[in-house]
């Protein structure tokens, strides 16, 4: 795992309000963050959908998770590369115990806060505020309201982990947080692990979903999503992105990858997820994650909750029962490790009918750990 330096920013000047308010007590903000980290040299050319298919083949071969071919990385920079990004975020609450939420691949911060009428049961942010928490949710760089960045050189795992480290500091010092817990979904769960290992005592607990610790079951997710170049798939929405950003082929491909059995979710929720909250991901993200692995699981000292939909495709190959047991050994230094692997849901746990039960489990765990 890379070591890195995160610049400390002056909190009085970093936040600029955006004139939209997702819900009472929340405000949209933009946070400038400067990071300095080495970069992987990603050797991938993606100009069109033929290239996207070729990359998918390389990443679904049985040897894709090895540090040799076909991983499209030829090395790394000899020195850190400094970059400044603007991170679009939503801040709810006024301090106290604070949750920092990191979304996954093909998602945005809307995953945590669905806005349509009748979607209240799926709104993690609203539930967290009602449970007494302040919440900082954000779009990862390259996504949604955050800076548009180069898909190969900027949108890399260790860069995004450094951004999250800086957001931990922001939560601590700019929002008057008394406790900070990180909640990560899917790719965001890996970022959460990396940041918790880096920030140590600055993080009081972590919650992981869409996550089983490894990459054994990425193949069905990658192949089933049917990746397409986002700017070609939807020029009106994503035409400003470079061709290294990919999205799913259509609603049904994304539903296969992110939802479980149909009795466990509503079709309207899957439709909203695809057409409204889904965002492309960068080609550099998955190879840099694999090249950064194994993560420093033993460096995490905070309490850990791993909570899964049983039918999660990318984390567990469609059945999570028993697959989280090894996490207790991986997180050997954590004060507590609790796993839940049997909730009736697929990968996008928050967007299934069981969401209220999952939220309550998360909040009960955090409160039991003093957060």
N, C-alpha and C positions, 0 to 999 in steps of 0.2 A: 504493500500500500504506500502511496506517495506521502511524504511529509510535505507540509505546505504552510505558507504564511498568509494569514487573513488580515487585511489592514483594518485598524480600528478607526471607525468614523465618528464624527461629531454628531451626536444624536439630536441636538437641537435643530440641525439643518437638514437631516437626511430625508424627512418625510414631507411630501407634497400631496395635499389632499386632492382627490379627484371627485368632481361633483356628482357622485352616485352613492347611494346608501342601500346596501343589500337588504338590511332589516334594521329595525330600531336598535340602537346601541352599537351598530357596526359602521365602519367607514372604510372606503377604498383608499389605499395609499400607494406611493411609489418609493422604494428604498434603494438609494444608490449603494452598491457594494463593490469594493475592489478586492480582488484575490490575486495571489501570485503563486502559481503551481506549475510544475512541469506538464507537458502535454505529450500524449501518444501521437505518433505519426500514423494516421489511419490511411491505409492504401486501398481506397474504395472509390470507384467512379460510378455515380448514379446520376444519369441524365434523363432517363426515361424508364418506362415500366419494364422493358426488357432487362435493364440493369437491376431493377428492384427484384425481379424474379431470380436473377443470377445470384444476388446477394442472399436472398432467402434460402436458396439451395446450399450455399456455403455455410450458412448459420444453422442449418437443420441436418447437416451430416452428423453421423454418430460421433465423430471426433471434433465437433465444433468447439467444445468447451475446453479443449487442450490448449496449451500456450503456444503450440506450433500451428502450421497450416490446418484448416483454412481461415484462421483468424486474420482479418485484414489489417494487421498492425505490423509495421516494419521497424519499429523502435520507438524512442522517446527523445524529447529535447534534452540537451545536456544541462540547461538552466531553466529555472522557473520563468513562466510567461505571465506578465501582469495584464489584467483586464479589469475594466469597470463596467458593471451591468446595472440596469435598473430593474428591480424586482417588484412586480405588481402583486400586491397583497391586500387582504381584507383583515382588518383588526376589529375584534369585538370585545367589549369589556374594558375595564380600567385597572388592570393589574391583578394581584393575588395569584393563585395557581393558574398557570398559563399553558395551553397546549399549542404546539407548533406542528402544523399539518403539512405533510408532503405527499402529493399525488403521484400516480404512476404513469406508465407509458400509455399513449392514446387517451390521455385524460387532461383535465385542467383542474384548477381549484374549485370549479363548480361541482366536482364530484362530492365535495364535502357539504355543499349548500345548494341543493336543487331548489329552484325558485318557482316552478309552476304551482298553481293552485291545486291542492289535493296531494301534494308531495311532502307534506310536513313530516310524515313518519320516517322519511329518508334523509332528513336534514340533520346531519351530525352536528353542525355548528349550533343550530338552535337548541338541540338537546344538550350540548355541552354547556352553553350559557345558562340554560335552565338548571343544570346540575351545579352551578356555581363557578364555572371556569371562564377565564378570558381565553380568546382563541385568535391565533395568527395563522391564517391559511394563505398560501402563495402559489403563483404560477412559476414552475421551474423555468430557468432561462431558455429562451427560444419558444416559449409557450404562451399563448394568450396575451395577457397584459404586460408580461415581462419583455426584456430586450430581445429583439430578433438577433440571433447569433449564427456564426458559421457552423454548419451541421457536422463538420469533421473536426475542426481544431478547437472550437469553443465548447460545444455541447458534449462534454466528456464527463465521465463519472466523478473523477477526482476534483474537477472544477465545480461541479454541482455540490459535492460534499463540502467543499470549502465555502460555498455560498450558504449552505445550511449552518455551518459552524458560525458564520457571521450573524445569521438570523437568531441563533441561540443567544449570542451576545446582545443583539437588539432586544430580544424579549426580556433579558435580564435587566438591562440598564435603561431602556427607553420606555418600557411599558410597566415598570415597577412590579415585575413578577416576583412573587415570593417563592414559587416553585416553577420549574420548567419541565414539562414532559413532551417528548417527541412522539408523534403518531404518524406512521408511514405506511403507505399502501403500495404493494407491488414494487416497482423500481424505487419508489419512495421509501420502502421498507429497508432496502439495501443502503440507501443514503442515510437513513436513520441510524442503522447499525454503525456505519462509518463515523458519523458525527458523534454518537454516544461514546465510541471508543476514543475519539480525539478530545472531546470536551470533558470527559470524566465527571468530576463532581459538579460541573455546571448543568448536568442533565440528571433529573431526579427519578425518571422512569421512562421506559419506551414501550410503545404498543405497535405491533407489526401485524399486518394483514396482507393477504395475497402473497405469502412468503413462507417457504419451507427451508430456506437456507442454502439451496443449491440450484443447479441449472439442468437437472436430469430431465425435466419435463417441459423445457422451453420449446422443443420441436413442434408439438401439436399446436401450441399457441402461435408460433411464427408462421407455420404453414397454413393454419386455418384462417388467420387474419387476412391472407391474400394481399400483401402489401402493395400499394400503388404510390407513385409520386404525388404528393399532396397538391402541388401547384397545378398539376395536370388534371387531377381528380376534381378539384373545386377551385378554378382560377379566381372566382369572385372573392372567396373567403381566404384563400391561402396563396394567392398569386405573388405576394411579396416575399414569400419564403424561398430559399434556394432549393435546388432539386434534390438535396440530400435529406429532405424531410419527407417521411412516409406516413401514410394513413391506411386504414383498412379498405378492402375492396368495396364493401357495402354494409348495410345494416345487418344482414344475416351473417356475414362473416364475423362481424364484431360481436354479435350476440352469441355466436358459437364460442368465441374466445373468452367472453367476459361474464356470461350468465350461465346458470345451471339448468336444472330441469324446469320446464315451463310452469309447472304448478307452483314454483317457488318465487316467481317474479311476474310483474305486470308488463304486457307488451308495450304499453304507453311509456313506461319507464325506460325500457330498452331503446325505444325510438328517440326519446329525449336525450338519452346518453349519447347516441350516435350523432344525431343531427345538431345538438346544441352544446353539449359539454365536452365532446371528444375533440382532441387536438392532436396534430401530428407529432411524431417523435423524430429525433435526429439519428442519422446513420452512425455517428460516432458513439452513441450512448451504450449500446449493448456490448460491442467489442471492448470498449474501455472498462466496462464493469467486469467482464470476464478477465481481462488482463490485470485488473486490480485485485483479483481474488487469488487465494482465499482472503476474505476480510478478517479483520482483527476481532473476532468474536470474543476472545478471552480478554480483550481490553475493555469490554463493557462491564461496568460495575453496578450500574443502576438496575432496579427490578425490571423484568422483561415479561410482557404478555404477548404471546403469538396466538392470534385468533383467526380461524379459517372457516370459509365455507367448505363443506365436505366435498363438493363437486368442482373445486377449483382446478381448472385445466392446466394453466402454466406453472402453478406451484406444485401440483400433486398428480398431474396426469388424469384428473377427473375423479379421484377418490383420495381424500387426505387422511383417512383413518389410520392412525399409527405412524404417519410419516413425520410428525413433529416431535416424536419422542427423543430423537437425537439432539434436539436443540438444547436440552438440559445439560448435556455434556459439552456442546459447543460453547455455550455461555457459562463457562466454568467459574468465572469471577463474579457473576451477577448475584446480587443479594437474594433474589427470588426469580424463578423461571416458571411461568404458568402457561400451559398450552390448552387450546380449545380447537378441536378438529372436526366437529360433527354438526355444525350449523347447516341447515338446509338452504344452501346458496352456492353460487359459482364464484368466480374470481372477484367480481365487483360486489363484495359483501354488503356495502352500505345501500345498494340499490335493489335489494331483495326484501321480501316480505318480513323476514326475520330481523331486519335492521334494528327495530326498537330493542329487541332482546340483546342483540350484539352491543348496542350502545350502553345499555345498562350493565352488561358484563364488564365493559371497558371502564366505566366510571366507578363501579364497585371495586375493581382491581386497583385503580389509581388511589381511591380514598383509603383502601386498606394499606397502601404504602405511604400514606401521609401526604399525598398530592391532591 
